[in-house]
Amino acid sequence: MPHNDFQIAGTTIAPGETADLRLKVSESYTGDDEAIAIRVIRAQKHGPVVFICAAVHGDEINGTGIIRQLMFDNDLELTRGTAILIPIVNSFGFEANSRYLPDRRDLNRSFPGSQSGSLASRIADSFFREIIQKCDYGIDLHTAAVRRTNYPNIRGDLSMPGVRRIARAFGCELMVNGKGPAGSLRREACRVGCPTIILEAGEVWKIEPGVVDVGVRGVKNVLIELDMLEGEIVAPHYQTRVEKTYWIRSEVGGILTFHVGPGDIVEDGQPIATNVSVVGDAQTVLIAPAGGVVLGMATLPAVKPGEPVCHIAMPKMKLSTIQKKLGKLPAKNYSRSMRRALATNISVHPPSIHDLHWREPEPGESGNDDG
C-alpha cells in the first residue's frame, strides 16, 4: 500500500495525522453497530506499521490501562512509521467482564477468522483483515487467567528474527519461547509475516500501576528499537530465554500458605506452598521438582486436588547468575517494586511447620506426601 494511502475502516490517514476511528466488527441484538475503538498515529516519514492491542480476552484489562497511558499521558511523537493503538479488541467480553464472547468462544483461538463463520470467527476476520495484515510488527497485551497472576514476561516464537528483535527490546527479564496456541492472534499474525509478541502480566479485572509502567516502558522500547521513537532503550538488569515451564499442582483440597511470590527464584526441592486444612493442620507441602523463576501463581488460596498453584519458568541463564544480578539491585528498582506489588494479593510466609501446627500422619494415612 502506498505511504499516502494508508486506510483503516474506510478512512485514509495521511502522514503526520492522528485519527480516532471506529472499526465495525459486529452488531448488537438491537442491530446497533458493535465497533472497536482505534487510534492511528502516523509520522511524516515512512516506516514500520506496529499494532499494540489489549483485551482480546475481555477481562484482561491491564493492557487497556497500558494503551490508555500511551494515548493520554504520553505524547508518542513518532519520527517515522505508524502506530495503531487498540485498547479493547473484545468489546463484548469487556462489557460483560468476561474472557469470552457471547457465543462462549475464545477470540484468541479464532484467528484468522472467517467472514461466514461464528460470531468469534467473524470478529477475528474483521480485525485480522483491517489491522493485522496491514502491520509489520505487533504487541498483544494479556494478563493471567482468572484467580491467577503473572510476573511480567514476553512470549513469542523466538525462532523468528523479527520476533526475537522486538522481544529483546521490550525489556522483560523472561522471554518464553513458543508459537502460541492454534488460532491465537500472535501465531496467526506471525504466519502472515507480522512478527508479534505478547506481554503476560498481572491479573484480570485490574489495571495495576506497576504493570502499566512495565508495559508503557516496553512498548516505547520496541518503538525506539524500530527507529520510530527517539530515546534510549531501558534494558532489564537481566534477560534470559525460557524454553520450558512447568506447573506445580495441589495434591489435596485445602487452603494454601504460599512460601514464594511472583518473580522469585526457587531451588530444586524448595517448599512452594503448604496446604492446610480448615482447622489448621498441615496436609501437604508442595515442593519444586526443579529450580527456576516463579512465572505465575494462583491468587485464590483455596484449592481442590489437581488445581494449578505455581507456574515455574526454567531459564537458560544460570540461577546463580540471576541471583547475583538481583542482589545488586537498588532498593527502589522497578523489578523489586513489581515483585512487592504483585505479592500484595498473595499471603507469602516462610515455611514453618510449627506455625502451621504440623502433625505426624497416622499409620496408613495418605495425603502427606511432600510434593
Steps between C-alpha positions, in 0.01 A plus 500: 500500500648843406609707798239772440212254463497332842141407583311338787122460516464693175682803638826626351755624751753738349868524602537710815136448599349340812150359460251334734291243313228245565534163325167319475542132584143389578154612609301488824164327548333831416693531176733776621861491387752328726827677429861501619658834593834561328755780506737524204813713538699563180836672469586714202776257406429152368589208729370184670132458588457361854179400675467498879178336619340391826195319640484231233380322813239744625586473870876556450509878529852577623585543132211743464661707775836484321354625173297773670820620665670508160202686353428759763799546730782469252544669167621243251686729263599247239803579285386255234242230440154438641370381838151350526365497857202277581415512875211248481474236229230282660243769582227239564714330766613833644140610553419170675827481701558170322789333323265370232261619234120458529524176298733366775789480257850624577593776256867415547439155355300629201754675275533560210123457495243475226244738352235226502584326829393539864478832682855452631627404155341804334643741756842339462476529122414872510783577741748287309425653160475862616790504748735201503552463128597868474769481768870414512517425876256442784475509879204324662446577871362232735473405868474170680171311502243549776626433857864520390771760452799507267839654556560719190641289218514510123391202292558439132646276232865583562609299196382800292758782476232771507337354812839463667584860425193657658483245785851595612433869455178494707719445804338233717736271693334182374437420132298180462547330164195355324279546196184530709176299483332424170277791403675748728558852373879489533535164326283596203655848473846343478373259237406788268830682553424731793740407785293528818572459871273492803552648844361289785479703819278531806139400561159524335253780582776734612713784370809463715734804507818290502384295202406819315849640560662182366273497196543866409877473534501178292290640214721808485809279502369316194420824316849630582654174373310542171625862467144626532552692824792696638658392827711232663378146561459421870655156535419254782768410754495150356326335208477133416323267264263236635445180304315301765251569777307277737202525736496390862151375584318437824491145631203534737222746569568772753627854550850595386766691685745622233875506560600675175376796300492601132848547353676311782778254430435148628746217548449131439321358805393840637157518672256695282180485705354312794147367471318544830161365601226735615585414862868586456667161446772493234410233244762521224801713415534568128864478393672637189623198299754721321648848536360800315324835524138544611321597180145489633298404807152435624354794692212299647644297789211250514573201273372160398727212396673565168444874486796715385694669778829627359639536147879467488719616211829318446733767359803436283705737717642341814296569812818597684566769238146633533532506879820703477337752269194525723723554802645813340165670447436830681216499752274711274561305179187437292555123518497501880195726496322266258566197718367680807192628316401162355554331835250728675217272383679188622569417863866391491662353814823310553438128558458413865348168599455625857296801394288270285433252782668217309400159626650160429273288279329204649617157377355433154367855468538649150525858378824601676744427221733801445436609141 
